[in-house]
Amino acid sequence: MDRFIGKWRNKAGNILEIIPDDEKSLKVSFFSGKSGKPIVREYFGNNETINMNAELDFYETSLEVDLWTNEKGFQLTLLHDWIDFRNETPCYCLAPGLTNYIEDDYTDKYGELFMPLDYYKRIEEKKADNNK
């Protein structure tokens, strides 16, 4: 779970801030690269993209962020993966994707709010534990 915690930014300037919540879940905040502010989700009672619920998958390699409520609407999936960039230093990144439940079409309607789906690179390292 620790590998996800921190601040991440993509090339468009969108920022994800991920903090722990409990043993298998985290809270994720999304800030638009255009405004530097959270997005207002009209489809979800005008709630901002702050402290959204997120859970690790079974293998703890990806994070499923609820963009609405659990099991309704759509999710932002973040895969923690080693990326070997052609003209940059290789590093672990978050590879994003949008998924929705078959009965919902929110990805088509609102997915653009979270675009572009480009790799997120860590911009703030976890704080080292100096209390030894």
N, C-alpha and C positions, 0 to 999 in steps of 0.2 A: 504494500500500500504506500510505503514511503516514497517510492519512485514517482508517484503522481503529485505529491505535495509540493507546492510552490507556485510561482508565477510563470506563465508561458505566453509567448507572443508569436503571431504569424506575420507574414510579409505585409499584410494589409493593416497591421497595427492592432488587430483584435487581441484582447488579453483575456486569458483564463486565470483565475486565482482559485487554487484548490487547497482546502484545509480539511483536516480530519474531523469526523463527526463521532463515530464510534468504531468498533472493531472491524467491520466490513463496509462501512459507508463513509462518504466524504460529502462536503458541501462545495459547490462550484459556483463561482460568480463569473459572468461574461460581460466584458466591457467593449463597446464598439470602437474600432480603430478610427472611425470618422469623427465621433464626438468625445471619446474618452469616457463616456457614461454608459451605465447599464441600458439595455433595451427594454422598453415598455412592451409587455406581451398583451396586446389587446384581446387575444383569444383566451387569456387566463386572468380575467378581472383586472387588467392593467397592472399586474404585478411586474416588478422589475426582475431582471436576470441576476438576482442576488441570492446567494445561499440556496441554490437549487440542489435537490437531493440527487445523490449519485451513489451507485453501488458497483463494486468490483465484480467481474465475471468469475466463474468457478476457478479458472486458472490464474487469476489475478494479473492478467496481461492487458485487460482493457477495462475501461470505466464507462458505465451507462448513466448518462446524465438525463434526468427527467426534465424535459422542457415544458411539460404541463404537469399532470399528476401521474402517479404510478399506474401503469397499464392503461393509460389513455393518452391519445395524441401522438406525440413523437419524441424521439430521444436523440441526443448527441452522443455518439460512440467515440471514445478516445482510446486508440490502440497505442501502447507504449512500445516503440520499436526503434532499433538502431538503423539510422539512415546514413548511407554513404553518398554524400552530395558530390557532384562532379567538381565544382569550383569552391567548395567550402570544406571546413573541417568536419569529418563525420561525427555524429553525436546521437544520443537518444532524443527522440522527438515524440510528440503526440500526433498521431495520424487520425484526423477526424472523419466522421461519416454521419449522415442523418438516416434514421430509420423510423418507420411508423407502423402502427398496428394496421392490419389489413382492412379493417372497417373504417379507418380514418384517412383523410387526405391532407393532413396538416402540413406535411413536408412540401407538397406542391404549393399550398397557400402561403405558408409562413417560413419556409426554409431559407428564403433569401435574406432573412434577418441575420442569419449566422454565416453567411458567405463572406469571403471565399473559403472553401474547405481545403485549406492549405496547411501544411505541417506547422505545428506550434513548437518553438524552441524555448527552452528554459531561460528565463531572464533573471531569476532570483534563486540562488542556491539555498538549500535548507540550511538553517543555522546549525553550526557544529556544536557538539556537546563538549564544553571545556571544563566540565565539573568532574574531573577524574581524581 
